[in-house]
């Protein structure tokens, strides 16, 4: 039987888009057949680098190609609704980068389009493919650190080099991160919020938050947030989100359980797991000089904080084998809804219950 091949087009030729292109090229049952970008010269340069002959400036022309089975949307967030709906209506399978959209109307429109379509739609929540976070979830699922008590995580990313806060983002599309709707919580912090939802396997029930703006004072939104979120089963969480902090990009995460703790990071080549029990025996019984301590075990992990190759592998498997999507349109929408709750709680100064109805 002839091996099925998934013909893929990528909309955008940004650095992140090229990461997705590499994933397509590396897959034995996929072929990168077309790329698109409003900057045509950039698109031609990227296409030549990736060995692609078909280049488009208008994404609608790419969608009109009958031999393209699937598209990857890696455009600025406020464009996702228009392109995702159009792709589904054109009969394409879709992998859409996070955040799914920037407002409830757009989230609902995409969800409605998915309901009407028989094509696969996957949201690119890429933190779920980071090696350290995947290992942490495996350890949690095996019960090695017991019941989860508290998780703290962060999205610390200095936008200084990629953001000119005083510029009008509509007049300069390259500065789309200045879009007020796209604020640091929804646009970037959604990584950390989605990570919590995925690790815990549930949605936050209540959110409290505070925010400030002391560095990027010209931004139309606060540059730093902290949120406390209550999850089912009495799990507490804390999220720190900053797009102005003076440090290297990180999503350092600490997971505290009744029997141990995991400390991991998307930018560190090792993660630590502290256990009070080893193979069912307490640390004190195994190591008499440490009766009240935990044993630290360090695991080597690959640093791949934007693992688009693994993400595409899952997407291709879903499409080629007609499997269920894990990061569905509703998963993407719920993550954004929790981010909306953080912004609302910070603005109102009172707890907010997220609205997950889509």
C-alpha positions in Angstrom: 0.0 0.0 0.0 1.3 3.4 -0.9 2.4 5.5 2.1 0.3 8.5 2.8 2.0 11.9 2.5 0.7 15.0 4.2 1.2 18.1 2.0 1.6 21.1 4.3 1.7 24.9 3.8 3.0 27.3 6.4 1.5 30.7 6.8 4.2 33.1 8.0 8.0 33.0 7.5 9.0 34.2 10.9 11.6 32.5 13.0 8.9 30.5 14.8 7.4 29.5 11.5 10.7 28.2 10.3 10.8 26.0 13.4 7.5 24.5 12.3 8.9 24.1 8.7 11.8 22.1 10.1 9.3 19.8 11.8 7.5 19.2 8.6 10.7 18.6 6.6 11.9 16.1 9.2 8.7 14.1 9.2 8.9 11.0 6.9 5.2 11.2 5.9 5.0 15.0 5.4 6.1 17.4 2.7 6.4 21.2 2.9 5.0 22.3 -0.4 4.3 26.0 0.2 5.1 29.0 2.4 3.4 32.4 2.7 4.2 35.8 4.1 3.1 39.4 3.4 6.8 40.2 3.0 7.2 38.5 -0.3 11.0 38.8 -0.4 11.3 37.3 3.0 9.1 34.5 1.9 11.2 33.8 -1.1 14.4 33.8 1.0 12.9 31.3 3.5 11.5 29.1 0.7 14.9 28.9 -0.9 16.5 28.0 2.4 13.9 25.3 3.0 13.8 23.9 -0.5 10.2 25.0 -1.3 9.3 26.2 -4.8 5.8 27.6 -4.1 5.7 31.0 -2.5 2.6 33.2 -1.8 2.1 36.7 -0.5 -1.7 36.2 0.1 -2.6 33.3 2.4 -5.9 32.9 0.5 -4.0 31.9 -2.6 -2.2 29.2 -0.6 -5.6 28.0 0.8 -6.9 27.7 -2.7 -4.4 25.1 -3.7 -6.2 21.7 -3.9 -3.2 19.6 -3.2 -2.4 21.2 0.2 -3.9 19.0 2.9 -3.0 21.0 6.0 -1.8 24.4 7.1 0.2 25.8 10.0 -0.8 29.3 11.1 2.1 31.1 12.8 0.9 34.7 12.3 0.4 37.5 14.8 -2.3 36.5 17.2 -5.0 38.9 16.1 -5.0 37.3 12.7 -5.8 33.8 13.9 -9.6 34.0 13.6 -9.6 35.2 10.0 -7.1 32.6 8.8 -8.2 29.7 10.9 -11.9 30.0 9.8 -10.8 30.5 6.2 -8.5 27.4 6.3 -11.3 25.2 7.7 -13.8 26.5 5.1 -11.2 25.7 2.4 -11.1 22.1 3.7 -7.7 22.1 5.3 -6.5 20.5 8.5 -5.2 23.3 10.8 -2.4 23.6 13.4 -2.8 27.1 14.9 -0.2 28.7 17.1 -1.1 29.9 20.6 -2.8 31.9 21.9 -5.8 30.8 19.9 -7.3 34.3 19.8 -7.3 37.6 21.7 -11.0 38.1 22.5 -14.1 35.9 23.2 -15.8 36.7 19.9 -12.8 35.4 18.0 -12.5 32.3 20.2 -16.2 31.6 19.6 -15.9 32.1 15.9 -13.1 29.6 15.6 -14.9 27.1 17.8 -18.0 27.4 15.7 -16.0 26.9 12.5 -14.4 23.8 14.0 -17.8 22.4 14.8 -19.0 22.8 11.2 -15.8 21.2 9.8 -14.8 17.6 9.4 -11.1 18.6 9.5 -8.7 18.3 12.4 -7.9 21.5 14.3 -5.1 21.6 16.8 -3.8 24.5 19.0 0.0 24.8 19.3 0.4 24.9 23.0 4.1 24.2 22.7 5.1 24.1 26.3 3.5 20.7 26.4 6.3 19.4 24.2 9.2 20.8 26.3 11.3 17.8 27.4 11.6 18.8 31.1 7.9 19.5 31.4 7.0 16.2 29.7 9.2 14.3 32.1 7.7 16.2 35.1 4.2 15.2 34.0 5.3 11.6 33.6 6.7 11.6 37.1 3.5 13.2 38.4 1.3 10.7 36.6 3.2 7.8 38.1 2.4 9.2 41.6 6.1 9.5 42.5 5.6 12.8 44.3 2.1 12.0 45.7 -0.9 14.3 45.5 -0.2 17.7 44.2 -0.4 20.5 46.8 1.0 23.6 45.1 2.6 24.5 41.7 4.3 27.8 40.9 5.4 28.7 37.4 6.4 31.7 35.5 6.7 33.3 32.1 9.6 35.7 32.4 10.5 37.2 29.0 12.1 40.5 28.4 10.4 42.0 25.3 12.8 45.0 25.2 14.5 43.8 21.9 11.2 42.9 20.2 8.9 45.7 21.4 8.9 49.4 20.8 6.2 50.3 23.3 5.6 53.8 22.1 4.9 52.8 18.5 1.4 52.2 17.1 1.1 48.5 16.5 -1.4 49.0 13.7 0.9 51.3 11.8 3.9 48.9 12.3 2.7 45.3 12.0 6.1 44.1 13.2 5.2 45.5 16.6 2.0 43.4 17.0 3.0 42.6 20.6 2.0 46.1 21.5 -1.7 45.3 20.7 -3.6 46.0 24.0 -5.7 42.8 23.5 -2.5 40.8 23.1 -1.1 41.9 26.5 1.7 39.9 28.2 -0.8 37.6 30.0 -2.8 36.5 27.0 0.0 36.6 24.4 2.9 35.2 26.5 1.7 34.2 29.9 -0.7 31.7 28.2 2.3 29.4 28.0 2.5 29.2 31.9 -1.3 29.1 32.3 -1.6 26.3 29.8 1.3 24.4 31.4 -0.6 24.5 34.7 -3.9 23.3 33.1 -2.0 20.4 31.4 0.1 19.3 34.4 -2.9 19.3 36.7 -5.4 18.0 34.1 -8.1 20.5 35.1 -9.1 24.2 34.9 -8.7 26.9 37.5 -11.9 27.5 39.4 -11.1 30.9 40.8 -8.4 33.6 40.1 -6.9 36.4 42.1 -4.3 38.7 40.6 -2.3 41.9 40.8 -0.4 43.8 38.2 1.9 46.8 37.7 3.8 48.7 35.1 7.1 50.2 36.2 9.5 49.4 33.3 7.7 49.6 30.0 5.6 52.6 31.0 4.5 53.4 27.5 2.8 50.0 27.0 -1.0 50.0 26.7 -1.1 47.2 29.3 0.7 46.3 32.5 4.0 44.6 32.0 4.1 42.4 35.1 1.3 40.2 36.7 1.1 37.8 39.5 -1.9 35.4 39.8 -3.1 33.0 42.4 -5.4 30.3 41.0 -7.4 27.7 42.8 -7.8 24.3 41.0 -10.0 21.3 41.9 -8.8 18.9 44.5 -7.5 21.8 46.7 -4.5 22.4 44.4 -3.1 25.9 44.7 -1.0 27.6 42.0 0.9 30.8 41.5 1.9 32.3 38.1 4.4 35.2 37.6 4.2 36.8 34.2 6.5 39.6 33.1 7.5 40.9 29.7 9.9 43.4 31.1 12.0 41.6 33.7 15.7 41.9 33.5 16.7 38.2 33.0 16.9 35.5 30.4 13.7 33.9 29.1 12.5 31.2 31.5 9.5 29.2 32.6 11.0 27.8 35.8 8.4 25.6 37.5 8.2 24.0 41.0 5.7 21.2 41.6 5.1 20.4 45.3 3.5 17.1 46.2 2.8 15.2 49.4 5.8 12.9 48.8 8.2 15.0 46.8 9.0 18.1 44.7 10.0 18.7 41.1 12.0 21.7 40.0 12.3 22.1 36.3 12.9 24.8 33.6 12.5 25.0 29.9 16.0 26.5 29.7 18.0 24.2 31.9 19.7 21.0 30.9 18.7 19.2 34.1 15.8 19.0 36.5 15.7 18.0 40.1 13.3 15.7 41.9 13.2 15.6 45.7 11.7 12.4 47.2 10.8 11.5 50.8 10.4 7.9 49.8 12.4 5.6 47.5 10.9 2.4 46.3 8.4 2.6 49.1 11.0 3.1 51.9 11.5 6.4 53.7 14.7 8.3 53.2 15.4 8.1 57.0 15.4 4.3 56.9 17.7 4.2 53.9 20.0 7.1 54.8 20.1 7.4 58.6 22.0 10.7 58.6 19.1 12.3 56.7 16.1 11.4 58.7 14.2 14.6 58.0 15.5 15.3 54.5 14.7 14.4 50.9 16.9 12.9 48.3 17.6 15.0 45.3 17.8 13.2 42.0 19.0 15.2 39.0 17.8 14.2 35.5 19.5 15.3 32.4 17.0 16.8 29.9 17.2 18.3 26.4 16.8 22.0 26.1 14.1 22.4 23.5 11.7 25.1 24.7 10.0 25.5 21.4 9.8 21.9 20.3 7.9 22.4 17.1 9.1 19.1 15.7 7.5 17.0 18.4 4.3 19.2 18.1 4.1 18.6 14.4 4.8 14.9 14.9 1.6 14.7 17.0 -0.4 16.8 14.5 0.7 14.6 11.6 -0.1 11.4 13.5 -3.6 12.8 14.3 -4.3 13.7 10.7 -2.8 10.7 9.0 -4.3 8.1 11.4 -7.6 9.9 12.1 -6.9 10.2 15.8 -8.5 12.4 18.4 -6.9 15.9 18.9 -5.6 16.5 22.5 -5.1 20.2 22.3 -8.5 20.9 20.8 -10.0 24.3 20.0 -11.6 24.1 23.5 -8.3 23.5 25.2 -6.9 26.5 23.5 -10.0 28.6 24.3 -10.0 27.6 28.0 -6.4 28.6 28.4 -7.1 32.0 27.0 -10.3 32.3 29.2 -8.1 31.7 32.3 -5.8 34.4 31.1 -8.8 36.8 30.6 -9.7 36.0 34.3 -6.2 37.0 35.4 -6.4 40.4 33.6 -9.9 41.0 35.0 -9.0 40.0 38.5 -6.0 42.4 38.4 -8.1 45.2 37.0 -11.0 44.8 39.4 -9.0 43.9 42.5 -11.3 41.0 43.3 -11.5 37.2 42.6 -12.9 36.1 39.3 -14.4 32.8 38.2 -13.2 32.1 34.6 -15.9 31.6 31.9 -15.2 28.4 30.0 -18.4 28.3 28.0 -17.7 28.2 24.2 
